[in-house]
Amino acid sequence: MKILVTGANGYIGMRLIPYLVQAGHEVYCAVRDPDRLSVNTSLRKQLHLITLDFLNLPKNNPIPKDIDVAYYLIHSMSSDVGDFSQMEAQCAHNFIHLLAKTNAKQIIYLSGIVNEKNLSKHLASRKNVEDILTSSPIPTTVLKAGIIVGSGSASFEIIRDLCEKLPVMVTPKWVKTKSQPIGIRNVMEYLTGVLLHPKCLNDSFDIGGADVLTYKEMLHRYAKNRGFKNWIVSVPVMTPRLSSYWLHFVTSTSYPLAVSLVDSMNMEVVVKDNRLQQLLNIRLYTYDEAIQMAFKRIAQNSVVSSWKDSMVSGRLNKKLNDYIQVPRFGVLKDEQCLEGIDAESTFKALWKIGGTQGWYYANFLWKIRGYLDQLMGGVGLRRGRTHPDKIYAGDALDFWRVLLADKKKKRLLLFAEMKLPGEAWLEFKIEGDTIFQTATFRPRGIWGRLYWYSLVPFHFFIFKGMIRELAKH
């Protein structure tokens, strides 16, 4: 059947697409920026890409009229706290407007479990989107999940950061809140199992894993699976604001996202019934099994998608193409080149830059810059990179965003997502036996220029050493 996947660049969308293709479906991916779809060439050839921003209705409907099913996986939490509810509602209305002109027989929406009347902004927004979608004439199936555990998921990475970095934790009282975490593999089984299932149309279902646990229990169980102990002390005096700062500073989440998460962590998210599990005969994985499967993926370097690669993890809120033309005028530059290199070896080293590999030279200075950025509310170096030796446009790379990763032309272009009084690009290009490295900064006002000139001595030291060490590797 013909299936439309919206939010195809997101964590769930990237996981779902291979399942649908392998099942023999014809898959259409609606994305704002096709360059950001981080899939390999063979899979991309099997997809139909539709450039579509649901915040802005196009003049002509690009969705095929004969589409059978549409997955709605759009979650528009932006980098600004508080504005995502309106954006999510607008996206949902525009989606319904476009889909109503097709022959679609089903909408499948992944939402959040709602157990309480007083909802967080995050869950209230999800519920509002659900109401918009179910009010349409197209039969809608709503799946409501809590914490999703899988390699690269936001929940898993936050738990991982907390446990791996803090053997002793003083935590807010929300660690005693109950949740029913679900493994990403079970989520995929539910999402594909309800496809045009006659008993799933015009209905909503809670989905969860085999265990009901408090956040404290989840942290302890993670540590046990990793072979170490941790100690957790909860205190009632930590306010939501302090909790958000604590979560932002310790984990790889951005501050706006931390605010939304803390707001939701006070809400109990437990499955009310297991009708769908019985209907689809799905074997639920335990929390321990979900963790073990996640680490198996990580050990094999086969993490399919990561929440860190979504735009919500940084400050880039426009299309990549809006930044891909590096400005030539009104900018400050540091240009380096090195001749006589082994082009292939240098290229392989370049494609591994950042993350656990580091930046090849003066890594301690890169770490200091990351900590300073984190203190100012930026992303720091905590995001790392999803793959150790694969780079796609749109990927997060420490405190950079990949704008261009051209293997044929041996060119890598990065845009800075750190807190800066201006905009910065870092470009690497290999031509013949020469590597070119260019740092470009477009200052914003006098503070931007003062920032650049104050760092010139460090730039000379770092950038010159980096290109030299990069070629050595």
N, C-alpha and C positions, 0 to 999 in steps of 0.2 A: 504494500500500500504506500501511498505518498504521505510523508510525514513532515510537518514543519516543526523545527526546534528553534524557539526564541531563547535568548540568553545563551547562545551556543558557545560563547567565549568563557562562560562562567564555570565554576567548579563542577556542578552537576551536569551542565550541558556537555562539557568536554568528556565526561565519563559515559554519558548516555549515547552519544553519537556512534561510537564503535559498536555498541550492543545492537543498535538499530540496523546499521549497515551489515553486520554479520548475520542478522536475521533475514536479510534479503530485501529490506525496505528501501524505497527511494527517498533519500533524506534531503530536505531543503533547510539550510541554516540561515536564519535572519540575524545579521550582525551589523553593527554600526560601522565597523572598520574591518573589511576582509583581511587586511594585512595582519590583524591581531589573532586570527584563528590559528593557534599553535598546534597544528597537526602535521604529520609527515606527508610527503608528496603523494604516496600511494593512496592514502585515505582521502586526501583533498580531491583527488581526481574522481572519487566516487560520490562527491557531494555537489549539490547545487547551492551556490552562495547568493544570498539576496542582501543587498546593502539597504538597510532600513533602520532608521532611528525612530522608535515609537514615541518619542517626545515631540516629534514633528511629523505631521501627516504629509505623505507625498501626494503629488497631483495625480499620479497614476498608481494603482494598486499593484505592487510587484509580486504579491502572493498568488500562486497559480489557482485558478478557479476550481480545479478538480482535486484540491488537497483533501485528504481523508481525515487526518488527525493533526492537532496542533498542541505542542507542549508549551506551556507558559512558565518559563523559568527566569523571568526578569525580576531582579531585586535591585532597586535604584538607590541604595544607600550611598550618598555621595560623600565628599570629603568635608562637607559642612554639616555640623550637628543640627538636626531638627528640620531640614528641608526635604528629606527623602519621602515623607508621606504624600505630599502633593505630587511629587514626581512619579511615584508608584501608581497613584490613582490616574494620573493623566496617561501614563503608558498603557494601563489596563483599558481605559476608555477607547484609546486610539486602536489598540489591538482588536477589540470587539468590532469597532467600526470597519476595519479592513477585512476581518475574517467573516463578517456577516455577508460580504459580497461573494463568498466562495461557497462550495458545496460541503464544507467541513461537517463531519458527523460527530466530532467529540473534541473537547478541550480538556487537557490534563494539566492540573496546577499543583505544584508542590508548595505547601504552606507550612505554618507552624502550629503545633498543638496548643489549643486554648482550653485551659481548665478553670480560669477565673474571670470574673466580670470586670475587675479593674486591671486593664491590660497595660503593658509597657507600650511606648510609642512604636517600637519595632513590631510587636505582635499585633497591635491595633491596626497598623498599616497593612499587615498581611491579611487580617480579617476583612478589612475594607476592600482590598483587591479581590478577595474571594467573593464578597457580595456583588461586586461589579461583574465578575465573570459569570457567576451563577444566574444573574438577572438577564443574561443574553438568551436568545432562542436556541442557541447551540447547546446540546447536552454536555454537561461539565462534570468531570470527576476530580474531586479535591483530595489530595493526600496530605495529611498533616503530620509532620515529623518534629522531633525535638533535636537533641544533639546528634549530629552525624559524625561517626568515627571512621576515618579512612586516611590513607597517606595523603597529605596536602590539604585536608579539610581544616577550616579555621578552628573548630573545637579541638581537634586532635593536636594541632600545632601549638595551641595555647596551653593545653594540658602538658604537652611535651616540654615546652619552654619552662613552665613553672616547676615541674618535677626535676628536670635535668639541671636547672640553675639554682634551685633553692631546696636544699635538704631539710631546712627548717623554715616553716612558713607561719607568719602571723597574718591571718586572713580575715576578711569580713564575714558577717554572719550568714551571707548567702551560700556559703559552702555547705550549709545544712539543708539546703533546698533539694527536693527530690526531682530526679529526671529519669527518663527511660532512653538511654542512648541506643542508636541503631547503626549497625555497620553499613558502609557504603554499598556493599554487595547486595544486602537485603533491599536497600533503597532502589537499586537498579531492577531487582526482581519485581518489586511492586510497580515501578513506573512502566515496565514493559508488560507486566501481567494484566494490567487494566485496559490495555489497548483494545478498544471497541468491544470490551466484555459487556454483554447485555445487562448483567447484574450490577455493573459499576457505573452506569450512566446516571446522571442527575443525582449523585450521592457523594457524601464526603466520608473519609475514613481516617482514623488515627493510625499511625504506623510507628512501631518502636521495636527495640531489640528484646532479648530474653530477660534482661535484668532491669530492676528498678533500683537506682542508686542515688545517694546524695553526691554532690560535687566532691565532698571530702573523701567519700569512699572511692570515687573514680580516680582521684589523685593517688590514693594509697594503692589501688589495684594496678595503676600504671607503673608505679615504682616497683611493685612486686614482680610484675612481668619483665621489668628491665633488670631485676636482680639486685635492687638496693632498697633501703628503708628511707622513709621520710617522716618528719614530725610536723603536725599541723595544729596550730592553736588559733581558734576563732575568737574575735573580740567584737563587742557590739558597738564600739565607738568609731569605727571606720565608716565615714559618710560615703554616699554614692560617688561624690566628686573625688574623694581620696581613693576610693576603690578603683575608679577609672584611671587615675594617674598611676596607681600601683600596677594595674594590669598593663597599661601602656608601656611603663618603664621596664617591666620584667619580661614581657612577651613581645612578639613581633607585630602585635596589632597596633593600628593607628589609634590616636586618641579619640577621634569621633566614633570609630567603630567600638572602642572600649566603652564609651558612654552608652551606646545602644546595647551592648552585651550585658553590662552591669545592670542596666535597667530591666533586662529580660531575665537575668539570673535570679531575681527575687520571685519569679513566677514558677510554680510547680508545673512541669510538663510531663504528664504521665498518660499513657494510653487508656482511654475510657472503655474500649471494647476491642476485641480481636477478630471482628467479623471478616475482615479482608484476608487476614492470615489464614483463616480456616477456608475461605472461599477459594483462594489461590493455592492452598496447600504449601505454604512457604515455611521452610525450616529456619527459625530465627537463630542468629548467631549471638553468643554471649558477648559481653563487653571485652572479656579477656581474648576471645577468639578474634574480635574485630581489631584489637591492638596488635595481636600477633600477625594477622594478615597485612596490616598496614606496614609493619616493620619488614615483612618479607618483601613487599614492594620496594621499600626504601633500600634494602640490602641489594636488590637486583637492579637498582637504578632505573626502575620502571614506573616511576610516579607519573600517572597520566595527566593530572592537573593539580594545581595548587591555588588556594584562595589568594595567596600573595601575588599571583600574576594578574588578579583582577584589579581594575582601576581604583577600587575602594581602598586598596592598601597604600595608595600614594596620593599625590596631589595633581596628577595629570588628568584633567577632566575633559579634554578635547580629543579629537581624532589624532592618531599618530601623524597623519599627513600634515596636520597643522604645524608640526614642529620639525618635519623631516628636512626642510630646506634650511640649512644652517645659515644664519645671517652673515653678510659680508661687511656691512657698514655699521658704524656705531658700536663696534665690539672690541674686546681685548682678547689677545690670543697668545697661546704658548705652542710653538710648532717645533716638533722634533722629527728627525729622520735618521735611519741607520741603513747603510748599504752593506752588501756582501753577506746577507743572511741566507739561511736555508729556508726558503719560502714555505715548504710544506710543514716542516717541524714548527716554525714560528706560527703558522696558521693554526695548527693543532693546539699549541699553547694558548693562543689568543682566544680560541673557542672555549677554553676552560677557565678564563679569568674570573675573579670574584668568588664569592661563596667560600667554601672550605679551602679552596686553592689559594685564595688571597689575590693580591695585586702585584705579586712578584718582587716588589721592592718597598722597603719601609712600611711593612704591614702594620707596625705599631702606630705609625702616624695616621694611617687610614682608620684604625680602630679608635684613636683619640677623636678624629673628626666625626666618626659615627656616634660616639658617646655625646659629643657636644651637640650634634644635631638632635639626638634623642632627648636631651635635656631641654631643648627649645621646642619640643613637641613634634619633631620630624620623625622620619622612619628609621634613621640610623642604618647600621649594617645588618640588622637582625633578620631581614627577609632572606638573605643569601640568594640562592638560585635553585630552581626546581630540578634541573638536570645537570650532572657534572660536566658533560661535554656536548650538550645540545643547546642551541640558542634559537629562539623564535622571536620575531617582532611582537612586541607587546609584553614580553616577559619582564618580571622584576629581576633586577640584578643588583643586590645590595641596595644602596640608595640611588640607583639609576633605573631608568626604564629603557628597554631596548626599542629603538625606533626602526632600525634596519639591521638585518643579519643576512648578508648576501654571501653565500659560500662560493658561488662561481666567481664573483668579483673580489672575493676575500676582503670584504668591507664590513665593519661593525660600527654602528652609530648609536650612542647612548645619550639620553637626556636626564639631567639631574632632578631628582625628586626630593632632595634635601632642602632645608630651610635656607634660602639665599636672598640677598637683596638684588635679585636679577635672575637671569636664566642662563643655564650652562649646558654645553654639549661636549662630549668626548668622542673623538672619531679615530678609528684605526683603519689603515688601508695598506694592503701589500700589493706592490706592483713589481714584477720581475724579482730581483734579489734585494729589493728595498722596502722597508716598512716605514710608513708615515703615521705620525701620531699628532693630533691637533686638539687642543683644549680651547674652546671658544666660550667667552662670557659676555653676555649683553647686560651691562649694569643698569640698575634702576636708581637714578639720582646719584647724589654725591656719596651716599653710604655704599652704593654698589662699587663705585670706583675706589673708595678707601679700602673696602674689603679686598678687592683684587690686588691692589698695590701692596697691601700689608702682607699678602701671602706670596708675593713674587719670589722671595728667597727660597721658600719651601717648594714652590712650583718647580723652580730650576732643579732643585735637589731631587724631588720625587719623580717628576716626569722624565728627566734624563736617565735616572736609574731604572725606571720602569721599562722604558723601551729597550734598554740594554739587557736587562734580565729576561725580558720577554723573548728576545732573540736567542738567548743562551738556552732557554728551556726547549 
